[in-house]
Amino acid sequence: MLQLTAEQLDHVEALQARRDAQSLQQVLAEAWPDVARQLQGRWPAFVEVALARGRALGLRSVADLARYASLCCLWGASFETRPRFEWAAALAADGALSPTLRLHQLTHGSREEVVRRAARAAPGAEVLTPAAFDKALATLEAALGRVARGRSIFLDRPPLPRPQACDLAAVRFAVTEPKGLQAYRWQDGRWLRTELPPWAPAPQTLTVPPEEPLAMPVLSRAAGAGASARLQLAVQAQARCGDAHPEVVHASHTGRLAWRGADTARLSLSLHARPTPPPDPRRGPAGLGQGEPADGQTIDIASCGIRDAGAPLGRLTLGLQVHAATQRLLEVRHGASAPRHWPLAAEPAAQAAATTACQLEADGQPEPAPGWLQAWQSLQPQAADGLEQLFNAWSRQMAGSSGEMTAELSPLVGQAGATWGWQREADGQVALRVQAALDFTALVLDLHLRGEIDWDGSRARISLRVQGRHDWRQQLDLRGPEGLADVRLAWTDRVALSVEAIATGEPALLSAGALADDLRGALVGSCGLRPRPDGLGYQWFYRLAVEPVHVCLWRHCPVSGLQRQRRELLPALTLIDWTAG
């Protein structure tokens, strides 16, 4: 690949500047023949100086350089630095104006100056008339067109015309949200739908570019789901270059819509929210507290950004974060299970399912979530399976078939309701609001295990008991779902152990000694809400596990003396590891 040094680039640019000056000498001479004849041999140097000054003002294209040099033919080279041209000096020094806009306003100011001088001139005096000025500019544009066609590779591509005034004078807009938006509220022990306060901000009018990007949160509905929010927009043009401007382009998840020219004077644009995606066939709908992402919509209002005087309004972009106003409600009821005795037959597991309900709705309409209901219905059977494993582990440590267990184990007994959705805040912002009312007994536990242990013919009755009741009652009102990660409860229930010697004819007797707390065992549990693995909201979870239970046995024998032995009665077991939603 060919690479040029900085010095070589300077030579190339200097060569291009000389070529531009040579090609534009004839062009400018056609527009201003009297000036070319008056300067005669100094004409080439005059054109080069004018073009160099144009480059210093930021002009780059050959056409813009020629247009600036044309003004120099009228007023003199570097005219904006001379006395009585303070208006031109102010434009040349205004860094807020682009070079193209600066050139346009210099041209417009020059014509106004020509008009003023022609009006002040004495009758019969030789002075440049506005008509002669316009003719010179038209002659220049025609000559530039020939030069551009001569340089162009594509002969059918016309040269760019001289910029015309085209700008926005004012943009007026207002957002109106659909009426009758409702949300769920916890009242008198139940969830009721109540109307949200209407939100109707005052219209805004922009006549100067905003200092910061405009971004407005909006509550709306998906297409086909009822009335949606609307943007009322009125565009007033300061000047138009044709029917292409002003241009309004509305971009959303559905695509792009455009209006041009007089059609932009008054518009009423529908602001549809994104539709809720279909639920995952396996997981069901999105989890608790999941708000659908907003649809980032834009309203681009464009013009050429050129006006005869002053800073242009140019182009405006209105940013809209359109949130679905859908409000969801989840209600759960879960009953307790009856005590069970092992090794006798347990009650049918279907009893727990009959007292379980899980209902999901959106804006008062039921939403199918069979997987969620099945998960809640599986909680009691999973607890029963865990108890079965516990009894089997206990029986393996007991002598013969002496192992017994009576257990009342009921997780998450009670009811809960949670609602979530995007809502308007008092300050006008939109936030995902999550409310919940939890009324659960997280655990009802009364576990009693009995049996006999044997050590070289010496026996003892052993009893292990764990009891606990843990209430989980909580009211939530959150702005955003992040606080749901703290909605949880944890507990530890210690094991109580007793050993009673049995007379068997053996002289040795068994008794129990002290153990460290970490060997005595416990049932540890936790429940609450946690983020779903797929990141779509939160799910319920419940975990109940057994920490290993040991016993320290002492064998008092008149022959062999005192013996000590540590036994594991229960290993580490997970009784329940459950999720729903």
DOLORO-283776 format. One record per residue (C-alpha): chain; x, y negated, z. Coordinates in pm, whole numbers, plus 50000, padded with zeros to 5 digits. Last residue first. Layout:
BEGIN
chain|u|v|w
A|X|Y|Z
...
***
This chain:
BEGIN
chain|u|v|w
A|45816|51945|53845
A|45873|52223|54096
A|46185|52363|54263
A|46254|52655|54495
A|46543|52820|54676
A|46379|53011|54961
A|46518|53286|55187
A|46884|53240|55110
A|47074|53487|55329
A|47397|53478|55524
A|47420|53810|55702
A|47199|53918|55993
A|47293|54133|56293
A|47670|54097|56262
A|47837|54283|56547
A|48103|54186|56796
A|48234|54460|57029
A|48368|54465|57384
A|48451|54761|57606
A|48465|54778|57984
A|48595|55102|58138
A|48653|55439|57970
A|48502|55653|58243
A|48258|55431|58434
A|48140|55279|58101
A|48011|54919|58070
A|47968|54844|57703
A|47962|54469|57629
A|47809|54354|57301
A|47867|54012|57142
A|47590|53950|56888
A|47610|53785|56551
A|47367|53593|56328
A|47487|53465|55990
A|47327|53134|55879
A|46989|53200|55726
A|46863|52982|55442
A|46567|52765|55349
A|46568|52539|55043
A|46288|52332|54897
A|46291|52106|54592
A|46045|51871|54428
A|46147|51717|54096
A|46260|51372|53983
A|46262|51188|53651
A|46384|51301|53311
A|46758|51349|53369
A|46761|51701|53221
A|46882|51846|53553
A|46590|51683|53734
A|46683|51424|53993
A|46604|51517|54354
A|46298|51503|54577
A|46253|51649|54921
A|46328|51963|55117
A|46594|52093|55350
A|46641|52400|55564
A|46870|52570|55809
A|46780|52885|56001
A|47036|52951|56272
A|47313|53184|56380
A|47488|53264|56706
A|47829|53274|56543
A|47874|52899|56486
A|47754|52835|56840
A|48036|53038|56996
A|47929|53361|57158
A|47842|53465|57516
A|47804|53828|57614
A|47527|54083|57568
A|47472|54405|57764
A|47500|54777|57697
A|47513|55055|57956
A|47746|55359|57980
A|47645|55656|58197
A|47444|55809|57912
A|47110|55949|58020
A|46926|55718|57776
A|46835|55419|57999
A|46780|55125|57766
A|46973|54797|57811
A|46803|54468|57726
A|46959|54220|57479
A|46825|53869|57409
A|46887|53628|57123
A|46751|53276|57052
A|46840|53153|56704
A|46882|52784|56633
A|46654|52585|56403
A|46830|52332|56178
A|46657|52054|55982
A|46671|51844|55669
A|46421|51601|55512
A|46421|51424|55178
A|46322|51102|55004
A|46665|50944|54965
A|46692|51036|54595
A|46353|50871|54546
A|46518|50532|54601
A|46648|50535|54245
A|46298|50547|54099
A|46261|50171|54047
A|46081|49920|54263
A|45971|50145|54548
A|45663|50171|54769
A|45680|50490|54971
A|45483|50620|55268
A|45623|50919|55459
A|45511|51213|55662
A|45733|51520|55682
A|45663|51721|55995
A|45900|51992|56115
A|45785|52287|56321
A|46033|52543|56453
A|46074|52879|56612
A|46347|53141|56584
A|46350|53465|56780
A|46586|53764|56798
A|46517|54058|57028
A|46746|54348|57100
A|46661|54666|57289
A|46971|54850|57401
A|47121|55192|57343
A|47429|55387|57453
A|47486|55695|57242
A|47819|55579|57100
A|47688|55227|57049
A|47326|55208|56939
A|47103|54912|56860
A|46728|54891|56902
A|46478|54664|56733
A|46296|54334|56734
A|46269|54031|56507
A|46045|53732|56586
A|46009|53441|56346
A|45773|53153|56420
A|45811|52885|56159
A|45585|52611|56025
A|45801|52406|55791
A|45775|52081|55596
A|45446|51990|55757
A|45341|51759|55484
A|45163|51427|55450
A|45346|51234|55180
A|45197|50914|55035
A|45379|50787|54728
A|45432|50471|54530
A|45676|50417|54244
A|45693|50090|54052
A|45901|50066|53736
A|45970|49696|53698
A|45855|49417|53468
A|45957|49057|53539
A|45706|48775|53580
A|45822|48672|53927
A|45523|48843|54091
A|45611|49172|53924
A|45437|49325|53623
A|45406|49702|53631
A|45573|49999|53464
A|45450|50334|53597
A|45442|50558|53900
A|45199|50735|54128
A|45262|50992|54399
A|45029|51201|54610
A|45106|51457|54876
A|44925|51728|55065
A|44967|51970|55350
A|45187|52270|55422
A|45530|52239|55270
A|45671|52578|55377
A|45473|52833|55580
A|45659|53111|55764
A|45481|53307|56035
A|45684|53619|56094
A|45664|53936|56295
A|45952|54172|56241
A|46030|54530|56343
A|46340|54748|56326
A|46326|55077|56515
A|46356|55299|56211
A|46680|55465|56315
A|46905|55229|56506
A|46895|54870|56383
A|47155|54705|56160
A|46996|54813|55833
A|46656|54704|55963
A|46771|54343|55994
A|46886|54323|55632
A|46560|54479|55517
A|46360|54237|55732
A|46541|53936|55587
A|46496|54058|55233
A|46122|54094|55295
A|46117|53748|55453
A|46268|53602|55139
A|46011|53779|54925
A|45732|53631|55139
A|45884|53282|55104
A|45897|53331|54727
A|45532|53437|54733
A|45452|53115|54925
A|45634|52889|54679
A|45509|53058|54360
A|45179|52869|54353
A|45372|52543|54354
A|45574|52657|54052
A|45264|52782|53873
A|45099|52444|53920
A|45404|52267|53777
A|45418|52501|53478
A|45050|52442|53406
A|45106|52068|53362
A|44825|51952|53135
A|44747|51581|53166
A|44413|51476|53309
A|44287|51128|53210
A|44254|50851|53469
A|44535|50639|53330
A|44764|50941|53321
A|44683|51253|53523
A|44866|51532|53699
A|44703|51787|53929
A|44866|52049|54151
A|44647|52268|54369
A|44729|52551|54611
A|44489|52723|54848
A|44409|53017|54616
A|44778|53066|54540
A|44853|53143|54906
A|44591|53418|54922
A|44725|53575|54604
A|45023|53705|54803
A|44809|53981|54945
A|44849|54020|55322
A|45151|54218|55437
A|45162|54594|55492
A|45313|54711|55820
A|45692|54730|55847
A|45679|54436|55917
A|45413|54199|56044
A|45273|53894|55876
A|45141|53560|56001
A|44893|53388|55767
A|45008|53154|55491
A|44963|52779|55493
A|44807|52565|55223
A|44945|52337|54952
A|44777|52035|54803
A|44949|51825|54536
A|44842|51507|54360
A|45040|51343|54080
A|44927|51011|53934
A|45055|50840|53623
A|45025|50479|53505
A|45072|50400|53135
A|45166|50035|53069
A|45427|50138|52810
A|45710|49887|52816
A|45797|49647|52532
A|46132|49479|52588
A|46110|49186|52348
A|46404|48983|52217
A|46322|48666|52026
A|46586|48576|51771
A|46620|48228|51627
A|46800|48112|51315
A|46892|47763|51200
A|46783|47509|51460
A|47010|47264|51282
A|47229|47001|51445
A|47161|46651|51317
A|47102|46508|50972
A|47012|46639|50627
A|46930|46986|50746
A|47086|47323|50675
A|47019|47634|50884
A|46936|47847|50579
A|46627|47969|50761
A|46552|48267|50981
A|46309|48377|51249
A|46407|48721|51381
A|46153|48884|51614
A|46317|49175|51791
A|46185|49488|51959
A|46363|49695|52224
A|46111|49969|52298
A|46122|50028|52672
A|46232|50363|52806
A|45948|50586|52929
A|45924|50570|53305
A|46013|50883|53498
A|45912|50858|53863
A|45806|51222|53894
A|45929|51443|53616
A|45871|51438|53242
A|45601|51672|53117
A|45629|52051|53105
A|45952|52236|53169
A|45905|52518|52919
A|45700|52362|52638
A|45878|52027|52684
A|45612|51760|52685
A|45531|51562|52371
A|45695|51217|52365
A|45490|50933|52515
A|45427|50678|52244
A|45659|50377|52227
A|45487|50052|52306
A|45303|49855|52040
A|45355|49479|52010
A|45101|49365|51752
A|45197|49038|51582
A|44967|48737|51542
A|45122|48498|51292
A|45073|48132|51205
A|45297|47924|50973
A|45496|48230|50865
A|45282|48298|50557
A|45390|47960|50415
A|45734|48095|50331
A|45812|48452|50423
A|45676|48741|50626
A|45857|49065|50712
A|45771|49393|50884
A|46037|49641|50997
A|46008|49996|51131
A|45788|50183|51380
A|46042|50163|51664
A|46035|49784|51630
A|46168|49509|51402
A|45959|49199|51327
A|46113|48982|51055
A|46005|48619|51008
A|46145|48423|50715
A|46126|48047|50674
A|46224|48061|50399
A|46204|48272|50082
A|45941|48049|49919
A|46189|47773|49846
A|46468|47579|50015
A|46236|47462|50289
A|46264|47165|50524
A|46172|47104|50889
A|45962|47421|50886
A|45707|47484|51160
A|45672|47844|51274
A|45376|47956|51486
A|45382|48288|51672
A|45121|48462|51885
A|45278|48785|52010
A|45032|49058|52090
A|44998|49324|52357
A|44808|49640|52271
A|44442|49739|52287
A|44382|50111|52313
A|44589|50427|52281
A|44602|50434|51900
A|44939|50261|51884
A|45112|50282|52219
A|45007|50045|52494
A|45155|49720|52620
A|45346|49557|52902
A|45606|49303|52788
A|45951|49203|52911
A|46090|48893|52739
A|46447|48837|52622
A|46565|48508|52474
A|46940|48479|52434
A|47086|48195|52639
A|47128|47822|52568
A|46827|47820|52338
A|46868|47651|51997
A|46672|47326|51979
A|46306|47267|51897
A|46167|47568|52083
A|45809|47570|52207
A|45682|47806|52476
A|45323|47909|52535
A|45216|47939|52901
A|45236|48285|53048
A|44922|48503|53060
A|44947|48789|53307
A|44624|48940|53434
A|44630|49085|53787
A|44622|49467|53772
A|44287|49639|53789
A|44235|49909|54049
A|44234|50287|54018
A|44182|50464|54348
A|44402|50715|54533
A|44266|50842|54862
A|44304|50798|55238
A|44120|50469|55268
A|44318|50311|54987
A|44633|50426|54809
A|44646|50229|54482
A|44661|50356|54124
A|44715|50106|53842
A|44493|49939|53585
A|44535|49721|53275
A|44203|49555|53193
A|44319|49304|52938
A|44598|49366|52691
A|44903|49141|52723
A|44926|48804|52553
A|45271|48677|52460
A|45322|48316|52350
A|45521|48148|52074
A|45596|47807|51924
A|45889|47757|51688
A|45989|47405|51587
A|46161|47219|51304
A|46323|47513|51130
A|46574|47450|50854
A|46628|47434|50479
A|46799|47136|50318
A|46949|47248|49990
A|47282|47417|49928
A|47439|47361|49584
A|47364|47662|49369
A|47550|47994|49393
A|47668|48101|49048
A|47444|48332|48845
A|47527|48705|48821
A|47463|48824|48465
A|47831|48785|48370
A|47949|49030|48636
A|48326|48990|48652
A|48287|48621|48732
A|48565|48371|48656
A|48407|48224|48339
A|48063|48237|48494
A|48192|48041|48793
A|48356|47779|48568
A|48037|47736|48366
A|47831|47700|48682
A|48077|47449|48822
A|48022|47237|48511
A|47645|47243|48562
A|47684|47161|48930
A|47912|46865|48853
A|47672|46726|48591
A|47388|46749|48846
A|47598|46567|49104
A|47685|46291|48858
A|47318|46259|48756
A|47209|46227|49120
A|47460|45946|49174
A|47347|45773|48854
A|46986|45792|48971
A|47080|45656|49312
A|47236|45355|49139
A|47607|45277|49134
A|47657|44902|49131
A|47729|44643|48863
A|47558|44322|48969
A|47265|44202|48759
A|47048|44114|49057
A|47255|44102|49376
A|47322|44429|49554
A|47157|44495|49892
A|46914|44761|49763
A|47189|44932|49562
A|47409|44936|49870
A|47136|45097|50083
A|47053|45361|49819
A|47421|45448|49772
A|47458|45480|50151
A|47159|45714|50158
A|47323|45917|49882
A|47648|45937|50076
A|47466|46046|50390
A|47307|46336|50199
A|47645|46441|50059
A|47815|46413|50398
A|47521|46606|50548
A|47567|46886|50296
A|47944|46896|50347
A|47903|46923|50726
A|47646|47200|50676
A|47891|47398|50462
A|48177|47336|50707
A|47960|47452|51000
A|47846|47186|51241
A|47912|47215|51616
A|48269|47089|51566
A|48144|46739|51484
A|48460|46551|51379
A|48377|46535|51006
A|48020|46428|51084
A|48132|46145|51312
A|48387|46028|51054
A|48117|46017|50788
A|47894|45793|51002
A|48198|45579|51083
A|48247|45511|50714
A|48272|45132|50741
A|48646|45171|50812
A|48823|45466|50652
A|48878|45820|50782
A|48565|45962|50614
A|48694|45834|50278
A|48975|46089|50271
A|49020|46013|49900
A|48797|45733|49771
A|48427|45656|49800
A|48270|45792|49478
A|48552|46013|49351
A|48598|46128|49712
A|48236|46242|49707
A|48317|46456|49401
A|48620|46597|49587
A|48375|46726|49851
A|48164|46894|49585
A|48475|47042|49417
A|48592|47190|49748
A|48246|47336|49803
A|48251|47498|49457
A|48604|47635|49496
A|48508|47806|49821
A|48708|47734|50135
A|48593|47420|50312
A|48724|47386|50667
A|48772|47009|50684
A|49145|47053|50619
A|49052|47243|50303
A|48854|46942|50185
A|49151|46716|50257
A|49369|46936|50036
A|49104|46922|49761
A|49096|46543|49772
A|49477|46521|49762
A|49494|46760|49464
A|49223|46565|49277
A|49406|46233|49332
A|49736|46387|49215
A|49572|46505|48892
A|49409|46160|48832
A|49723|45951|48886
A|49801|45955|48517
A|49466|45794|48425
A|49319|45656|48749
A|49063|45435|48577
A|48982|45691|48309
A|48918|45963|48570
A|48703|45726|48780
A|48492|45629|48476
A|48445|45993|48375
A|48295|46096|48712
A|48096|46418|48653
A|48289|46531|48345
A|48619|46429|48507
A|48530|46637|48812
A|48504|46953|48602
A|48815|46867|48397
A|49027|46825|48709
A|48862|47128|48870
A|49057|47391|48673
A|49393|47227|48743
A|49319|47177|49113
A|49206|47537|49150
A|49524|47657|48980
A|49738|47444|49210
A|49552|47575|49518
A|49591|47935|49399
A|49966|47887|49364
A|49986|47736|49714
A|49784|48028|49853
A|50013|48279|49683
A|50325|48102|49809
A|50187|48092|50166
A|50107|48464|50140
A|50468|48531|50035
A|50595|48345|50341
A|50362|48538|50570
A|50490|48864|50424
A|50288|49060|50173
A|50196|49428|50198
A|50131|49657|49902
A|50000|50000|50000
***
